[in-house]
Amino acid sequence: MPAGRRSRRRNRESAMTKILLRGAHSGDRLGLVEIDVEAGFGGPPLHTHELRDEGFYVLQGEVTIQAAERVVTTEPGASVFASRETPHTFANHSGKGARMLIAFTPAGFERALAGEMTREDIPALILRRAEPRIGG
């Protein structure tokens, strides 16, 4: 897909994802997605990536993001960074939808969020999972 075209797909966690930049267009250095986070979305389990850094930038609404021990409820314009091997997750506990950008370096995980990988392929991108989710 050319770099300027966007794909939009509902992922397994019931959030709508648009791939804005694929690894194939950045020399596998950066992946960038825009994600619509539905009201009440509990988020993925707390997890780490062995080889990936992940950055979150809130565009609209309120998203609660955890990186290591830090848990923040963000507003538009806020950003949170989780370096590799840092436990992280996000959730939308508000009554309204939210949108955010998620950047991955190196690229690759954008394919998982867009539902382009099988469940069997995804564990290779995640180092470990640790419950509970934020607020749960």
N, C-alpha and C positions, 0 to 999 in steps of 0.2 A: 504494500500500500504506500503511495507517495507520502512524503513527510507532511504535507499540508492537509491530507484527508484525515478525518476522525472516524473511528468506529465507536458505536454506542451499543452497550449490551448490559443486560441485567445479570449481575453475578450471583453466585450461590448464596451469598449472605443477604439477598434482597436489597441491594443497593445498585443504582444505575451507574455504570462506569463508561467514560469516554477516554479512549487512549489518545493523548495529544502528541506524544513523542514515543516512538518505538526504539528499542535498542538497535534495530537494523538501520535506523537513520541517524544514529549517534555513535557509531562504532562500538556499540554495546556499553557505552559509558553512562548513559542516562536514560531512564524511562520516566514518563510523566503522564499521569492520569488525572482526570477530573471526576470526582465521585459525588453523586447525590446521596446523602445519608438520610434515610427516612426517619421521621419522628418515632422515638421509642426503640430505634435500632440498638441492640445490645453490644454489637461489635464482635470482632474476632477474639478468640482467647488470647490472653497475654502470651507473647511469644518473642523469640529473637531470630535474627538472621545472622548466620556465621560470616557471610561474605558481603552483606549489603547494608548500606546506610539508607535511612528513610527520613524524608522531611515532609511535614504537613503544613499547609497554608490554608486557613479558613477564608472562604469567599463570601459565604452567606450563612446566617443562622448561628447556632450554638453547638459546639462539639466538645466533648470531654475527651482529653487525650492524656494517656499515661506514657511516660518515658522514664524508665528506672523507677525510683520512688516518687518522682514528681507527677502529680495529677493536677491538671489545670482544665477549667472550663473556659473555653475560648470564645471570642467574638470575631467578626470579620476583620481581617487584617493581621490576626495573630498567627504566629508560626511556632512549631515545635520540631526539634530535631532529635532523632534516635540513631546514634551511631551503631555500627555492627556490634552484635552480641549484647545490646541493651534491650531488656524486656520492654515491650511497648504494645499498646492497643489504643483503640478509640471507640467512642459510643456517642449516641445522640439520645440523651435522657429528656430532652425538651419535648414540648408538644407540637413543634414545628419542624419542617424539613430543613436540612442544611446542605451546603455544598463546600467541597474543599479540593485542593490540589494535593496530590501525593507524588513526590519525586523519589526515585530509586537510583542508587548508584552503587555498583554497576547496574545496568538495565537487566530486565528479564522478568521481574515479578509483576510488571504491568500485564503480562499475558495471563497470569493466574487471576488477577482481579477482574479481568475482562471475560473470564470463563473460557479461555482458550486452551487450558491445560486440564488433563484428567486429574482426579483426586490422587491417583497414584504418583503423578509427577510433582505435585505440590510439596510433599515433605522434603524433597531434596533442596527446596528453597528456604526452608525454615529449620533452624537449629533445634529448637525445643519449644514446647508449649507449657505454660504454667497457669493453672486456674488460681483464683477466680477472675472473672471479667470485672471491669470497673463497676463498683456499686453492687456487685453480686456475690 
